[in-house]
């Protein structure tokens, strides 16, 4: 559209000059005492021969000496057989006669008043101005003009004492695009205009409007400057330029308005290629306003800019400052200010841009954001580098001021100190962060990274953290006995029961697309209240296979290591887990991580697990593998196995049992356990331990899907150890045999009654005792009846019969 508009204006100017010159040439051949109005028809016919419909509606006036002057009081112009394209109320041209005879044009004055021009592009894309004039069809359109003889070449000397265009209205309409542009009340005044590199003053004033199918723009432009133009009209200098601009744009979303005052010095050369410079550009007290229909308002006031830019020249300082006010229908207004200083340079080809000593500052509430550094960029091919530093600031306060609601965090002061220093370089193929040093509250994060922007989008990452408390940035854990926690747990349980098939699907598409090589090292970390040290995480992902090898570190002075692999290529992803820990303080881990206090002690732990599934729930459901635990000392709280054993003894011996004065724990010694997991259900395959003098063995199930356990612990007391027990054993039937204790409960409901003796053993002992009495009676009867050798033979037969 810009090119079309430019051509239209060019044709318009040519048309105006042509009209005036036709009249001037006609007048120059006549004596000044002849009334020029008698030649109106001849002039109009002369214009018609040039394909131009000219109507001289007002009187003509002229003079010949000492200046050739012609005055046209009203005329209209139209392409042949077309609607009127332009009219004017008055045109005046005065040319010095004597310089004209020497091929020098000295124009004493040019004046145009009341110009009304209408430039129209029709539905076929043809402009009405292109129909002006007749083209010599015998000459090819692309045939170059014959150059004048070298001896005849002479630079055209043009001087205009005064140029004035007043009260002009120019409109441009494109029926193809629906665009309409209008300049109204246009005024242009110039004095002492010369094409000899001498400055002359020029002023321009007009109202401007633009409209298309999506928006409308209205504004006013006022310009005054000293202009310098050379004789070839290819070098322009603007000095002391002052531009006042007001504009408003509206669309269906809202409106934008601006008022600005600019002072500018510029140099433009178009001899061979466009070469320009802006030695001075100053914008003073500018205001911008954006008002959306949803109630959002952005006001920028007191916007100032000082600086300049010379392509290929020395770097120039720039300075920008302003005030910003932002508000929405639901948010209180935000007031802030902004300042930017830098030294800017650009090469002659407008391809390399350098910004040094960047200093950007803004205030949001009581907090100041300060960004400093250097940056440069090459546009073709794209290549950029930057070294920036963001001073630490209180991000939490800034978010509050901006009305941004941060997630609830356990630490109220989290994000109160956030800053970063970064060195980055990149191209259209890769981004590389060579240096990164970030302050996050009490933590220092350093590292480097690279991202490929091609098809692979490979990511490499190395991060080091000196210390960090992850819990500070997570929601606070409610007290275990709080009503809110109980209500939340009840709600969650109810939802799970109502929708047991609800599952979180694995993001297989994302996992399969990953190309990642990451390394994370953390010297000190607190997570889920567990204190970790020397964390090392190496993560690799490519072609749908993600692996952690290793994840290692120390927790409570216990070293641990974990290797994991996830193959997300099949519909049911496959996962392998293998890990171990030495001298792990189980009690501290369970208490801090899950608020479980029923088990404590130190144990070696190793596991080898596998699973598959398309969701988190299915991975848990299909979990298979082994877990081995070995501990010298464990304490089982809220469950007293010795008490349960003695309770059974008292009942068997028909004694009163005192349930008080028993400790609420059991100390297990030399415990070894092997747990086999199949389809998410853990079975205790072997359990060997000891409580006081009781030897323990057992088996049972742990259902990870339902978070419950059901374990039978067989207690055995040797005859030699019976005096070490808290209860006295009077019946030898209770010695050297397995006495079962059943422990059954949900993980979150373990209590004093979770482990109880299996009283069915009393029935078994009673049956054995009755059987023994029958045996004795039978043997006595055989002895009495048979006696001697016959009785021994009969006893053996009896024993074989009852398999004793």
C-alpha positions in Angstrom: 0.0 0.0 0.0 2.9 2.4 0.8 4.4 2.0 -2.7 0.9 2.5 -4.3 0.3 5.6 -2.2 3.7 7.0 -3.0 3.1 6.6 -6.8 -0.3 8.2 -6.4 1.2 11.3 -4.7 3.9 11.5 -7.3 1.3 11.5 -10.1 -0.7 14.1 -8.2 2.2 16.5 -8.0 3.1 15.9 -11.7 -0.6 16.7 -12.6 -0.6 19.9 -10.6 2.7 21.1 -12.2 1.5 20.1 -15.6 -1.7 22.1 -15.3 0.1 25.2 -14.2 2.9 24.9 -16.7 0.5 24.5 -19.6 -1.2 27.7 -18.6 2.2 29.4 -18.1 3.5 28.5 -21.5 0.4 29.7 -23.2 0.5 33.0 -21.3 4.2 33.5 -22.0 3.5 33.8 -25.8 1.0 36.6 -25.4 1.2 40.3 -24.6 0.2 41.2 -21.1 -2.7 43.4 -22.3 -4.6 40.5 -23.9 -7.3 39.1 -21.6 -6.2 35.5 -20.9 -9.7 34.2 -20.3 -10.4 34.2 -24.0 -7.9 31.2 -24.2 -9.7 29.0 -21.7 -11.1 26.7 -24.3 -7.7 26.5 -26.1 -6.0 25.6 -22.8 -8.6 23.0 -22.0 -8.2 21.5 -25.5 -4.4 21.4 -25.1 -4.8 19.5 -21.8 -7.3 17.1 -23.5 -4.6 16.3 -26.1 -2.5 15.0 -23.2 -5.3 12.8 -21.9 -6.4 15.2 -19.2 -9.9 16.7 -18.7 -9.2 20.2 -17.5 -12.0 22.6 -16.5 -10.9 26.2 -15.8 -13.8 27.3 -13.7 -12.6 30.7 -12.5 -10.9 33.7 -14.1 -7.3 33.7 -15.3 -4.8 36.4 -14.6 -1.2 36.9 -15.7 1.9 39.1 -16.0 5.1 38.7 -18.1 7.7 41.1 -16.8 9.8 41.1 -14.7 8.3 37.7 -13.6 6.1 35.4 -15.5 3.1 35.0 -13.3 -0.1 33.1 -13.8 -3.1 32.9 -11.5 -5.9 30.3 -11.9 -9.0 31.0 -9.9 -10.5 27.5 -9.7 -10.1 24.4 -11.8 -10.9 20.7 -11.8 -8.9 17.8 -13.3 -10.0 14.3 -14.3 -8.6 11.5 -16.4 -10.1 11.3 -19.8 -13.7 10.1 -19.6 -13.4 9.5 -15.9 -14.8 11.1 -12.7 -13.1 14.1 -11.3 -9.9 13.3 -9.5 -8.8 16.8 -8.3 -9.9 20.4 -8.0 -8.5 23.5 -6.5 -9.7 27.0 -5.6 -6.7 28.9 -6.6 -3.2 28.2 -8.1 -0.5 30.8 -8.5 2.9 30.5 -10.1 5.5 33.2 -10.5 8.9 32.5 -12.3 11.7 35.0 -12.9 12.0 35.5 -16.6 15.7 36.2 -17.2 17.1 33.2 -15.3 14.6 31.0 -17.3 16.3 32.0 -20.5 19.6 30.5 -19.1 17.8 27.2 -18.2 17.7 28.2 -14.6 14.4 28.1 -12.8 14.0 30.8 -10.2 10.5 30.5 -8.8 9.3 33.6 -7.0 6.3 31.8 -5.6 4.0 28.8 -5.9 0.7 28.8 -4.2 -2.1 26.3 -4.1 -5.3 26.8 -2.1 -8.3 24.6 -1.5 -6.9 21.5 -3.2 -9.3 18.6 -3.1 -7.8 15.3 -4.5 -9.4 11.9 -4.5 -7.1 8.9 -5.4 -9.0 5.7 -5.9 -7.9 2.1 -6.6 -10.8 0.2 -8.1 -11.9 -3.5 -7.6 -9.4 -4.5 -10.3 -6.4 -2.8 -8.6 -6.2 0.1 -11.1 -5.6 3.6 -9.7 -7.5 6.5 -11.3 -4.3 8.5 -11.5 -2.7 5.9 -13.8 -5.2 7.0 -16.5 -3.8 10.5 -16.8 -1.8 11.3 -20.0 -1.2 9.5 -23.3 1.7 7.0 -23.7 3.6 6.8 -27.0 2.5 3.3 -28.1 5.1 3.2 -30.9 7.8 3.1 -28.3 8.3 0.1 -26.0 7.5 0.8 -22.4 10.7 -0.6 -21.2 12.9 1.2 -23.7 15.3 3.4 -21.8 15.4 7.2 -22.5 18.1 8.4 -24.7 20.8 10.1 -22.6 21.6 13.7 -23.4 24.9 14.4 -25.0 27.6 14.9 -22.4 28.1 18.4 -23.6 24.5 19.2 -23.0 24.4 17.9 -19.4 23.8 20.6 -16.9 22.5 20.4 -13.4 19.1 22.0 -13.1 19.1 25.0 -10.9 15.9 25.5 -9.0 15.0 28.2 -6.5 11.6 28.9 -5.1 11.3 32.0 -3.0 8.1 30.8 -1.4 5.9 27.7 -1.6 2.5 27.6 0.0 -0.1 24.8 0.0 -3.1 25.6 2.1 -6.5 24.1 3.1 -5.8 20.9 1.0 -7.8 17.7 1.4 -6.3 14.5 -0.1 -8.0 11.1 0.1 -6.9 7.6 -0.9 -9.3 4.7 -1.2 -8.5 1.1 -2.1 -11.7 -0.8 -2.9 -9.8 -4.1 -2.9 -8.6 -3.9 0.7 -11.3 -1.5 2.1 -8.6 0.9 3.2 -9.2 4.6 3.3 -6.6 7.3 4.1 -7.3 11.0 4.3 -5.2 14.1 4.8 -7.4 17.1 5.6 -6.7 20.7 6.3 -3.2 20.1 4.9 -0.8 23.1 5.0 2.7 23.2 3.5 4.9 26.3 3.6 8.5 26.7 2.5 10.7 29.7 1.9 13.9 30.3 -0.1 13.9 26.8 -1.4 17.1 26.0 -3.3 18.7 22.8 -4.6 22.2 23.9 -3.7 22.8 22.4 -0.3 21.5 25.5 1.5 19.1 25.0 4.3 15.6 26.4 3.9 12.6 26.4 6.4 9.7 24.1 5.8 6.5 23.6 7.8 3.8 21.0 7.4 0.4 20.6 9.2 -2.4 18.2 8.6 -5.0 16.0 10.1 -4.7 12.3 9.2 -7.2 9.5 9.2 -7.0 5.8 8.3 -9.7 3.2 8.2 -10.0 -0.4 7.1 -12.2 -3.4 8.0 -10.6 -3.9 11.5 -9.6 -0.5 12.8 -9.8 3.3 12.5 -7.0 5.8 13.1 -7.3 9.6 13.6 -4.5 12.0 14.3 -2.9 15.4 13.7 0.7 16.0 12.5 2.7 19.3 12.8 6.2 19.5 11.4 8.7 22.3 11.1 12.4 22.0 10.1 15.3 23.3 8.1 15.7 21.2 5.0 18.8 20.9 2.8 18.6 19.3 -0.6 21.4 18.9 -3.3 20.9 19.6 -7.0 20.6 15.9 -7.8 17.8 15.6 -5.2 19.3 12.5 -3.7 20.7 13.9 -0.4 18.5 15.4 2.2 19.4 16.9 5.6 16.9 17.7 8.3 18.0 20.2 10.9 16.2 21.5 14.0 13.3 19.3 13.1 10.3 19.5 15.4 7.4 17.1 15.1 4.1 17.3 17.2 2.0 14.2 16.8 -1.4 13.2 18.3 -3.1 10.0 17.2 -5.8 7.6 18.3 -6.4 4.0 17.1 -9.6 2.0 17.7 -10.5 -1.6 17.1 -12.9 -4.1 18.5 -10.6 -4.8 21.5 -10.1 -1.3 22.6 -8.2 1.9 21.8 -4.7 3.3 21.7 -3.9 7.1 21.9 -0.7 8.9 21.9 0.7 12.5 22.1 4.3 13.2 21.3 6.7 16.0 20.6 9.9 15.1 18.8 13.1 17.0 18.0 15.2 15.4 15.3 18.3 15.9 13.1 18.6 13.5 10.2 20.7 12.9 7.2 19.4 10.7 4.3 21.3 9.8 1.1 19.6 7.8 -1.7 22.2 8.3 -4.4 23.3 4.7 -4.6 21.6 3.0 -1.7 19.6 4.2 1.3 22.1 5.6 3.8 20.7 7.5 6.8 21.7 8.7 10.2 19.9 10.3 13.2 22.5 12.4 15.0 19.8 13.7 17.3 16.4 12.3 18.3 14.6 13.7 21.3 11.1 12.8 22.4 9.7 15.0 25.1 6.7 14.6 27.5 5.1 11.9 25.4 1.9 10.1 26.6 0.5 6.8 25.5 -2.8 5.3 26.6 -4.3 1.8 25.9 -7.9 1.3 27.0 -9.4 -2.2 26.4 -13.1 -2.9 26.5 -12.5 -5.5 29.3 -11.5 -2.6 31.6 -7.7 -2.9 31.2 -6.0 0.5 31.1 -2.3 1.2 30.4 -1.1 4.8 30.8 2.4 5.8 29.9 3.2 9.5 30.8 6.2 11.7 30.9 7.9 9.5 28.3 11.2 11.0 27.3 13.9 9.8 24.9 17.3 11.4 24.2 19.9 10.0 21.9 20.9 9.4 18.3 22.0 6.8 15.9 24.5 6.8 13.0 24.9 3.6 11.1 28.6 2.8 10.7 29.5 5.7 13.0 30.5 5.9 16.6 28.3 4.5 19.4 25.8 7.0 20.7 24.3 7.2 24.2 20.6 6.9 24.6 18.3 7.6 27.5 14.7 6.6 28.0 12.4 7.4 31.0 8.7 7.4 31.8 5.9 6.6 34.2 3.5 3.7 33.8 0.1 3.1 35.3 -1.7 -0.2 34.8 -5.1 -1.3 36.0 -7.9 -3.8 35.3 -11.5 -4.1 36.2 -10.6 -6.5 39.0 -7.2 -5.2 40.1 -6.1 -2.1 41.8 -4.0 0.4 39.8 -0.2 -0.2 39.6 2.0 2.8 39.4 5.7 2.5 38.4 8.4 4.2 36.5 11.0 3.1 34.0 14.5 4.3 33.0 16.9 2.9 30.5 20.4 4.1 29.5 22.8 2.5 27.1 25.3 3.1 24.4 24.0 2.0 21.0 25.8 1.4 17.7 24.8 -0.2 14.4 26.9 -1.0 11.3 26.3 0.6 7.8 24.5 -2.5 6.6 22.0 -2.3 9.5 23.0 -5.9 10.4 25.1 -5.7 13.5 23.6 -4.0 16.6 25.6 -3.4 19.8 24.3 -2.2 23.1 26.8 -1.5 25.9 26.5 -0.4 29.5 22.8 -1.3 29.6 21.1 -0.1 32.8 17.4 -0.7 33.1 15.6 0.2 36.3 11.9 0.1 37.3 10.1 0.4 40.6 7.1 -1.7 41.5 5.7 -0.7 44.8 8.7 -0.5 47.2 10.9 -2.8 45.2 13.3 -1.8 42.5 14.2 -4.1 39.5 17.7 -3.4 38.1 19.1 -5.0 35.0 22.6 -4.2 33.7 24.8 -5.7 31.1 25.9 -5.7 27.4 24.3 -7.3 24.3 24.9 -7.5 20.6 23.2 -9.2 17.7 23.7 -9.9 14.0 20.4 -10.1 12.1 21.5 -12.1 9.1 22.6 -14.8 9.8 21.0 -14.5 13.2 23.6 -14.5 16.0 23.4 -12.9 19.4 25.3 -12.6 22.7 24.4 -11.1 26.0 25.8 -10.8 29.5 23.1 -9.6 31.9 22.8 -9.1 35.6 19.5 -8.9 37.5 20.1 -7.5 41.0 18.4 -9.5 43.8 14.9 -8.2 44.5 11.9 -9.3 46.6 9.8 -11.3 44.0 7.1 -12.0 46.6 6.5 -8.3 47.2 6.5 -7.6 43.5 3.9 -10.3 42.9 1.7 -8.9 45.6 1.9 -5.4 44.2 1.1 -6.7 40.7 -1.9 -8.7 42.1 -0.3 -12.0 41.2 -1.4 -14.8 43.5 1.6 -17.1 44.2 1.1 -20.7 45.3 0.9 -21.1 49.1 4.3 -21.9 50.5 5.4 -23.3 53.8 8.0 -20.5 54.3 6.3 -17.1 54.3 9.5 -15.3 53.3 10.2 -17.6 50.3 11.1 -15.7 47.1 12.1 -12.6 49.0 15.5 -12.6 47.4 15.8 -13.5 43.7 18.4 -12.4 41.3 20.6 -13.8 38.5 23.7 -13.2 36.4 23.6 -14.9 33.0 25.8 -15.1 29.9 23.9 -16.3 26.8 24.7 -16.7 23.1 22.7 -18.1 20.3 21.6 -18.4 16.7 18.7 -19.7 14.8 20.1 -23.2 15.5 21.1 -23.2 19.2 20.9 -21.3 22.5 23.8 -21.7 24.9 23.8 -20.4 28.5 27.5 -20.6 29.3 27.3 -19.0 32.7 24.4 -19.0 35.1 24.5 -17.8 38.7 21.2 -17.3 40.4 20.4 -16.3 44.0 17.2 -17.9 45.4 16.8 -16.7 49.0 19.6 -18.5 50.9 20.6 -20.7 47.9 23.1 -20.1 45.1 22.4 -21.9 41.9 25.1 -22.1 39.2 25.4 -24.0 35.9 25.2 -24.0 32.2 22.8 -25.2 29.5 22.3 -25.6 25.8 19.2 -26.1 23.7 19.2 -27.2 20.1 16.5 -25.4 18.0 16.5 -27.9 15.2 14.5 -31.1 14.8 16.2 -32.9 17.8 15.6 -30.1 20.3 18.3 -31.7 22.4 18.9 -30.2 25.9 22.1 -30.4 27.9 22.0 -29.1 31.5 24.4 -28.9 34.4 23.3 -27.3 37.6 25.0 -26.9 41.0 23.2 -25.8 44.2 25.1 -25.1 47.4 22.0 -25.6 49.6 18.3 -25.5 49.3 15.2 -26.3 51.4 12.6 -27.6 49.0 9.9 -27.7 51.7 10.0 -23.9 51.8 8.5 -23.7 48.3 5.8 -26.4 48.8 2.4 -26.0 50.5 2.7 -26.4 54.3 1.9 -29.8 55.8 -1.1 -29.6 58.1 -0.8 -31.0 61.6 -1.4 -34.7 61.7 -4.3 -34.4 64.2 -5.8 -31.3 62.7 -9.5 -31.4 61.8 -8.7 -29.8 58.4 -6.3 -32.6 57.7 -8.8 -35.2 58.7 -11.5 -33.6 56.6 -9.2 -33.4 53.6 -8.1 -37.0 54.0 -11.8 -38.1 54.3 -12.7 -36.1 51.2 -9.7 -37.6 49.3 -10.6 -41.1 50.4 -14.2 -40.6 49.4 -13.3 -39.3 45.9 -10.9 -42.2 45.4 -13.6 -44.7 46.5 -16.2 -43.1 44.2 -13.9 -43.1 41.2 -11.4 -45.9 41.7 -10.5 -45.9 38.0 -9.4 -42.3 38.0 -5.8 -42.4 36.9 -3.1 -39.9 36.0 -1.8 -41.0 32.5 1.9 -40.9 31.8 2.9 -38.2 29.3 4.2 -40.7 26.8 4.3 -38.3 23.9 6.5 -35.9 25.9 8.7 -38.6 27.2 9.3 -40.1 23.8 10.2 -36.7 22.4 12.8 -35.9 25.1 16.5 -35.6 24.2 18.0 -34.7 27.5 21.4 -34.9 29.2 21.2 -33.4 32.7 23.4 -33.4 35.7 22.3 -32.0 39.1 24.6 -31.6 42.1 23.4 -30.3 45.5 25.7 -30.0 48.5 22.9 -29.7 51.0 19.1 -30.2 50.6 16.1 -30.6 52.7 13.1 -32.3 51.1 10.1 -33.6 52.9 11.9 -32.7 56.1 14.7 -35.1 55.2 18.3 -33.7 55.4 20.3 -34.7 52.3 23.9 -34.1 51.4 26.1 -34.6 48.3 23.2 -35.2 46.0 24.1 -36.3 42.5 21.5 -36.8 39.9 22.4 -37.8 36.3 19.4 -38.0 34.0 19.4 -39.1 30.3 16.5 -39.3 28.0 16.5 -40.2 24.3 14.4 -42.2 21.9 11.7 -42.9 24.5 14.1 -44.3 27.1 14.7 -42.2 30.2 17.3 -43.3 32.8 18.5 -42.1 36.2 22.0 -43.4 36.7 22.7 -42.7 39.4 20.7 -40.8 42.0 23.0 -40.9 45.0 23.7 -39.0 48.2 23.6 -39.1 51.9 20.6 -38.9 54.2 21.1 -38.9 58.0 24.7 -39.9 57.4 23.5 -43.0 55.5 24.7 -43.3 51.9 22.2 -44.3 49.3 22.1 -45.0 45.6 19.3 -45.5 43.0 19.3 -46.5 39.4 16.1 -46.2 37.4 15.0 -46.7 33.8 11.6 -45.9 32.1 10.9 -47.2 28.6 7.9 -45.2 27.4 7.9 -46.5 23.8 5.3 -49.3 24.4 1.7 -48.4 25.3 2.3 -49.9 28.8 5.6 -48.2 29.8 8.2 -50.4 31.5 10.1 -49.2 34.6 13.1 -50.7 36.5 14.2 -49.6 39.9 17.3 -50.7 41.8 18.8 -49.2 44.9 20.4 -49.6 48.3 21.2 -47.8 51.5 23.6 -48.5 54.3 22.8 -47.9 58.0 19.6 -46.1 57.1 17.9 -44.6 60.2 14.5 -45.9 59.3 12.7 -44.1 62.2 14.0 -40.6 61.2 13.2 -41.2 57.6 9.6 -42.4 58.2 8.9 -39.7 60.8 10.2 -36.8 58.7 9.0 -38.0 55.3 5.6 -39.5 56.2 5.0 -38.7 59.9 5.2 -42.4 60.7 6.6 -43.1 64.2 5.7 -46.8 64.6 9.1 -48.1 63.4 12.6 -46.8 64.2 16.1 -48.1 64.2 19.0 -48.5 61.7 18.9 -50.9 58.8 20.6 -51.8 55.6 18.1 -51.7 52.7 18.3 -53.0 49.2 15.6 -53.4 46.5 15.2 -54.5 42.9 11.8 -53.6 41.5 10.0 -53.6 38.1 6.6 -52.5 36.9 4.6 -51.5 33.8 1.6 -49.4 32.9 0.2 -46.5 31.1 -0.6 -44.5 34.3 0.7 -43.8 37.8 -2.0 -46.0 39.3 -1.2 -48.9 36.9 2.5 -48.6 37.7 1.7 -49.0 41.4 -0.7 -51.8 40.7 1.8 -53.9 38.7 4.8 -53.4 40.9 7.0 -56.5 41.3 10.3 -57.2 42.9 12.2 -57.8 46.1 13.1 -55.7 49.2 15.7 -56.9 51.7 16.2 -55.3 55.1 18.9 -56.2 57.7 19.0 -54.5 61.1 20.8 -55.1 64.4 18.3 -53.1 66.4 14.7 -52.0 65.5 11.9 -50.6 67.7 8.3 -51.3 66.9 6.2 -48.6 68.6 2.5 -49.0 69.7 2.9 -52.8 69.4 4.4 -55.0 72.3 5.0 -58.5 71.1 6.2 -59.8 74.5 2.9 -58.5 76.0 0.9 -60.4 73.5 2.9 -63.5 74.2 2.4 -63.2 78.0 -1.3 -62.5 77.5 -1.7 -65.8 75.8 0.4 -67.5 78.5 -1.9 -66.1 81.2 -5.0 -67.2 79.5 -3.6 -70.7 78.9 -2.5 -71.0 82.5 -5.9 -69.6 83.6 -4.2 -66.7 85.3 -5.2 -63.0 85.6 -3.3 -60.8 83.2 -2.4 -57.2 84.0 -2.5 -55.2 80.8 -0.9 -52.2 82.5 2.8 -51.4 83.0 3.9 -52.7 79.7 6.0 -50.5 77.4 4.4 -49.3 74.2 7.0 -50.8 72.0 9.0 -53.9 71.1 12.7 -53.9 70.6 13.7 -56.2 67.7 17.2 -57.6 67.5 19.2 -59.0 64.6 16.3 -58.6 62.2 16.4 -59.9 58.6 13.4 -59.5 56.3 12.8 -60.4 52.7 9.8 -58.9 51.1 8.5 -60.1 47.7 6.2 -57.8 45.8 3.8 -59.1 43.2 1.2 -56.9 41.4 1.4 -54.2 44.1 1.0 -56.6 47.0 4.1 -57.1 49.2 4.5 -60.5 50.9 6.9 -61.0 53.8 8.5 -64.2 52.6 10.9 -64.5 55.5 11.2 -62.6 58.8 13.7 -63.5 61.5 14.3 -61.5 64.6 14.1 -61.5 68.4 12.3 -59.8 71.2 13.8 -60.2 74.7 14.4 -64.0 74.6 11.7 -64.7 72.1 12.8 -65.8 68.7 10.6 -64.4 65.9 9.8 -65.6 62.5 6.9 -64.8 60.3 5.2 -64.0 57.0 2.3 -62.0 55.8 1.2 -59.4 53.2 1.5 -55.6 52.8 -1.1 -54.2 50.3 0.4 -51.1 48.8 -2.8 -50.4 46.9 -4.8 -50.2 50.0 -2.0 -49.2 52.5 -2.7 -52.1 54.9 -0.7 -54.9 56.3 -1.5 -58.4 57.7 1.5 -60.2 59.3 1.6 -63.4 61.4 4.7 -63.4 63.7 5.6 -66.7 65.2 7.2 -66.4 68.7 9.3 -69.2 70.2 10.7 -69.4 73.7 13.5 -71.9 74.5 13.3 -73.6 77.9 16.6 -72.2 78.9 15.4 -68.7 78.4 12.1 -68.9 80.2 13.4 -67.1 83.3 14.3 -64.0 81.2 10.7 -63.4 80.4 8.4 -60.8 82.2 5.9 -63.6 82.8 6.4 -67.0 84.4 5.9 -70.1 82.2 4.4 -73.0 84.3 3.5 -75.2 81.3 6.2 -76.8 79.2 3.8 -77.0 76.4 4.4 -73.3 75.8 8.2 -73.8 75.4 10.0 -74.7 72.2 7.0 -74.1 70.0 5.7 -71.4 67.7 3.2 -69.1 69.4 1.6 -67.0 66.7 1.0 -63.2 67.1 -1.1 -61.6 64.4 -0.4 -57.9 63.5 -3.1 -56.4 61.3 -4.0 -52.8 60.6 -4.0 -49.9 58.2 -0.7 -47.9 58.1 -2.4 -44.8 59.6 -4.3 -46.7 62.3 -1.5 -48.7 64.1 -2.2 -48.9 67.8 -1.9 -51.0 71.0 -4.4 -53.6 69.6 -2.8 -54.0 66.2 -0.8 -57.1 67.5 -2.8 -59.7 69.4 -2.1 -63.3 70.2 -3.8 -66.0 68.2 -5.7 -67.8 71.0 -6.4 -70.8 68.7 -3.0 -72.1 69.9 -4.6 -72.8 73.3 -7.0 -75.2 71.7 -4.2 -76.9 70.0 -2.3 -77.3 73.2 -5.4 -78.6 75.0 -5.9 -81.2 72.2 -2.3 -82.3 72.6 -2.7 -82.6 76.4 -5.9 -84.7 76.1 -4.2 -86.9 73.5 -1.2 -87.4 75.9 -3.6 -88.5 78.7 -5.3 -91.0 76.4 -1.8 -92.4 75.5 -0.9 -92.8 79.2 -4.1 -94.6 80.1 -3.8 -96.9 77.1 -0.2 -97.7 78.0 -1.0 -98.4 81.6 -3.9 -100.8 80.6 -1.6 -102.7 78.2 1.1 -103.0 80.9 -1.5 -104.3 83.3 -3.1 -106.8 80.9 -0.1 -108.2 79.1 3.0 -107.4 81.1 6.6 -108.2 80.2 7.7 -108.5 76.6 4.2 -108.8 75.3 3.4 -105.4 76.7 6.4 -103.7 75.0 5.4 -105.1 71.7 1.8 -104.0 72.2 3.0 -100.4 73.0 5.1 -100.2 69.8 2.0 -101.3 67.8 -0.1 -98.7 69.6 2.4 -95.9 68.9 2.6 -96.8 65.2 -1.1 -96.8 65.0 -1.4 -93.2 66.4 1.8 -92.2 64.6 3.5 -91.1 67.8 
